[in-house]
């Protein structure tokens, strides 16, 4: 039973379709950060009046209906209940909020049906694209061509509204082709996030984890997030006693902050890894590091090396909280690289008269900078400062020396 795929339970596919909607919310927020089309949303509301509601700085909105459809069912037509229901929603929003909604967008993984200019009127009457194009260039429903007029009247009857209202809605309605239903995560990873500078250094695994974190913001807001103020505010300001409108909003600034954390390696949640450089508290005052640097003639580097060591320590701990397996692999890789650079440069520097720590430092600095610039993957996309921080941790662990070896305990 456990090893057999269940093809009868639709629950997982239903959830996947909801995640498609949430992923499209991520795309809208990322597009706002890039300024795509000159549209800069400040926030995206989820399951609040619409599937998604883009908020502009002016206070006006763009309403999005997100519908998925099996490709084998063909293009969307004006006879499809799901499409008609979406237009009905747009009409209701227009009637309630008027020009406050600047734009209505029907989003789907499947395209609208198109027709040729010489197609029969009864064929044209089924094409959503033909109708939308006709409405944009029309100011009076009576001026619509026969094919467009037939589709318009069918839709008007379904929406139970007057012709002027429907025309006002359709003139502001657009279609957007969304990503593939079963490939939206891959599209975010491969085609969308790489356009953001914060993500250019991330591995495929890190991008996949980032996508899940971003989608989760919209999944959470799409539910009924508990708001502490909900128990205090009047009932009309609260939904089901737990949610206020602000909890339904994903701020674009918060999405930007998540991208920024991704660049610096910060995350939340997870389990700390044991048995590595950052698995136990640092030694007080870092005296092992200090004595070894002083012995190598690097007194002036003590402060900066302490700073780098502490930064690396915190970074390693944060990585351990993200993904234990990935943190282990990354840390082992960085240790190996740093120790390899040290071994090569130490052989050269140690041939010089003591103290030769400055020569060793200079050689390691040059190589760290080269690696950070030309072989980013090899150093897990870290810079020279981070590599020196790892070198500091290895110095305290007595795996790196900046001078001939000596009895550390005797000088502490």
N, C-alpha and C positions, 0 to 999 in steps of 0.2 A: 504493500500500500504506500509506504513512505517513498519508495523509489519509483513509483509510477506517476507520470504526469496526469493531473486531473483536467480533462478538457471540458468538463460540464459546469464548473463553478466560475461565473463571470466576475466575481468580486475583484480579482487582481486586475483584470482589464479595465474595469470601471475606475479603480483607483489610478491606474496608469493614465486614463483620460483626464482625470482631475489634475494629475501632475503636469500634463501637457499644458493645461490652462495656467498653472502656477509658473511653469517654465516660460510661458509667453509673457507673464508679468515681469520675469527677470529680464527678458529681451527688451521690454519697454523701458525698464529702469536703466539698463545699460545704454540703450539708444539715447535716452535723455542725457546721460553723462557725456556721450559723444556729440550731442547736439544734432542728431540725425534729423534731416528735414526741417531744421530750425525749431523743432519742438522740444522744449525743456520742461518736462514734468518735474514738479517738486515732490510729488508723492503719488503712489498708486494705491487706490482703495480696492479691497478684495471682497467679492460677494457683498457689495454695498451699492444698492440700486442696480448694479450691473455685475457681470462676471468680473470685469476690471474697469476701474474708473480712473483715468489719468487726470491729476490735478495740476493746473497751471498756476503760475504766480499771480495771475489776475483773478484767481478764484473760480474761473470757468473750468470746464471739464471736457474730456473726450471719453465717450462711452464705448466699451468693447464687449461684443458678444463672441465667445470662443466656442466653436463647434467642431467636433471631429467626425470623420465619416470614412467608412471603408472605401478604399479606392475602387474596388470592384463594383460599387454601386453607381459609379459614374459621377459626372459633374452635378453641381447644385442647380436645381431648376426652381421656378416659382411655385411649383406644385409640392415642394418638399415641406412637410409640417415644421421641421426644426428651423428652416430658414424663415418661414412665415411667422413663426412664434418670435423669432429674434426681431423682425420688423415690428411686430406688435409691441414688443418691449420698448423699442426706440420711439414708437408713437406715444406710448404711455409716458415716457420720460419727457418728451417734447411737450406734451399737454400739461405735465406737472411743473416743468422747470424752464420751458421755452428756450431762449437764446443762451441760457446758462450752459447748455450743452452745445459746444461749438461743432462737434464732429461725432458721427456714429460710425463705428467700424465693425464689420462682420469679418471675423477671422476664422480660417479653416485650413486644414491640411489638404483639402480638395478644392479645385478651382470652380468658378462659376461657369455655367454653360454659355458659350458664345455662339452667335449665328452669323451667317453671311448676310450681306446687305440685300441680296436678292432672294433671301429665304421667304417662305410663305408666312403670312401674318400669324397663322395659328402656331407656327414654330417660334416666331419672334416673341409671341405672348408668353412663352415658357422661359425665356432667357433673362435672368436677373441683371446680367451685364448690359444687355441691350436696353432694358428699362432704366437702369441707373444713368447710362450715357444720355438717353433721351431726356430724362428729367433735369439733368444739369444744364442743358441748353434750352430749357422751357420755363416760362413764367406763368403759364396758364394750362391746367390739365386739358382744357378743350383743344389745345394746339398739338397734342400728342398724335403721332401717326397711328394708323389702325392697329398695327401689331403691338406697339407700346401701350396704346390705350386699353387694349383687351387685358394685358397683363396687369396694368395699373388698376383697372376696375375690379379684377379678381382679388387683388391684394387689398384694395380699399374696403371691399365687403368683408374680408377676413378680419381686418383691423377694426371694423366698425367705427370708422371715422369719416370726416368729410374729405373731399378731394384736395382742398387747399392745405389741410393739415398734413395729409400724406405726402403731397408734393414738397412741402417745407422740410419734411424729414428725409425724403429720398434725395433731395438736392445736397444734403449734408452727409449722406451715407456713402461709405467707401468699402471696398473689399481688400483684405490683406491676406496673402497666401502665407500661412504659417509653416513651420518646419514639418518634416515627416513625422507621423504619429509615433513611429517606433525608432526614431533617430534624433529626437530633439536634444537629448543630453549630449550626444556625439557632436551635434551642430554647435551647441554652446561651447563645447570643449575645443573643437577644431577651427570653427569659423568666426565665433563671436568674441570670446574672451581674449584671444591673441591680439585683437585690435586695441586692447587696453594695456598701457605701459606697465601697470602693476603685475600683469600676468605673463609677460614675455619670457620670464626666467623660470616659470613653473613647469614641472614635469607633467606628463599625462595623468599620472596618479594624483598629483596635487591639484590639477585642474578638475579632475573628476570629483574630488572631495569638496572643492570650492563650489562647484555647480550644485552639489547636494545641499551645501550650507545656504546658498542663495535661494534655491527653490524652497527650502524650509521656511524662509521668511514669509513667503507668500502662502504656503500651506497653513502656517500658524494664523496669519491674519484672515484667511478664508474661513476659519472656524468661528468659535465663540470664545475668544481670549478673555480671561477674567481680568477685570479692571477694578482696582480697589475703590475707585470713586463711584462705581456702579451701585453700591449699596447706599450711597448718600444722595445721588441725583434723583430728580423726579422721574417717574416711570416712563414718561414720553421721551426722555433722553437716554433710555437704556433699553437694550434688547435682551429679552429673556432673563433679565435680572443680573446679568454678569458682564455684558459688553457695552462699551460706549464707542462712538464713531472713531475716536482716535486709535483704538486698538485694531481697527480694520485697515489702518493705513500703514504702508511700508514707505518710509521716507527714502527718497533717492540718495540723500546724504548718508543714510545708514548703509546703503549698498556700496557707496563709495568708500565708507570706512572699512567694510568687510574686504574690499579689494586691497585697501592699504595694508590691512593686517596680513593679508595673504603675501604681500610683497615682503613684509618684515618677518614673516614666519610665525606670527602670533595666532593662537586659536584658543578655544575654550573646550572643556570637557576631556575625558579620557582617564587613563591610569598611568601613574608614574612608573618609569622603568628603573629597575634596580641593577646595581653592579657596574655602573659606568661612571664617567668623569664627574657627572653632576648628581650622583645618587646619594651623596652625603654632604653635610654642610662644609663650607670652605674653612680652611684653617684660619684662625684669628690673626689679623694683621698681615697675612700672606708672607710670613717671615721666611719661609723656604724660598719663595720666588724672589724676595728682596735680596737675601744673602747670595743667591746664585747669580742674579744680575750684577750685584756689586762686585762679585769675584771676577766677572767678565768685563768690568770697566763700563757697565751700562747704568750707572747711577741715575743719569738723566732720563732714562727710560722707565724708571720704576713706576711713576705715577700713571703714565699712559698704558703700561702693561697691566697694572692693576685694573684700570678701567676696562681694558679689552677682556681681561680674564673674567671680570664680573659680568660683562655683557654676554660673553660666550656661555658662561655658566647658566644665566637666566634663559638664554635662547635654547640651550640644550634641554633644560627642564620643561620649557614650553613645548618643544617638539615631542618630548616624552608624553605630554598630556594630549597630544593630537592623535598619534598613531604609533603604538609601541613598536610594531614591526618596521615601519618606515623609519622611525627615529633610530632604531638600532642600526639599520643599514646605513643611514646617512652619517651617524656618528662614527661608525667603524671606518667608513670611507674617508672622512675628514681626518681622523687620527692617522690612518695609513698614509694619506697624502702629506700631512704635516711632518710626520716622522721620516718619510722618505726624503723630503726636501731638507730637513735637518741633517740627516745622515750624509747626504751629498755635500752640503755646504760646510758641515763640521770637518770633514776630511780636509778640505782646502784651507779653512780658517785656522785649524789647529797646527798647521805647519808654520804659522807665524809666531813670533815671540809673544809671550803672555803680557798683558791680557789681550785676547783676540776676539772677545765677545762682540765688539762693534763690527768687525769684518763679517762675523757669522750673521749678525743681525742684518747687515746691508745685503748680503747674499740672499738671505731668506726673504727679505722685503721685495727684492727685485723678482724673485721667482713667484712669490705669492701674488704680486700684481699681474704678472704675466698669466698665471693660471686663471685669475679672476676675470681677466679680459678675454683670453683666447680659448680657455678650456673650462667654461662655466659649468658644464655638466659634471666634469671630473671633481669639482669642488662644491657640488650641490648648490650651485648658484649663489655662493657666499663670496664676500669681498675680502680684501687683504686684512682688514681689521679683524674680521671674524676668524680668519686663519691664525692670526697672531694670538687671538684669545684662546683658541684651542692649544696653541703652543704654550701659552701661560699655564693652562690647566695641566698640560703634560710636564711642564717644568716643576710644578708643585708635586706632581706624581713621580718625580725623579726619573722621568724618561727622556728629558731634554736637559742638557747642561750647556752653560754659556762660558765655561772655563774648564780646565782640567778638573776631574772629579775630586771631591774632598768629603770629609765626614761632616755632613750637614748638622747632625745632632750636636756636634762639638761646638758649633758656632751659634746655636739658637739660645 
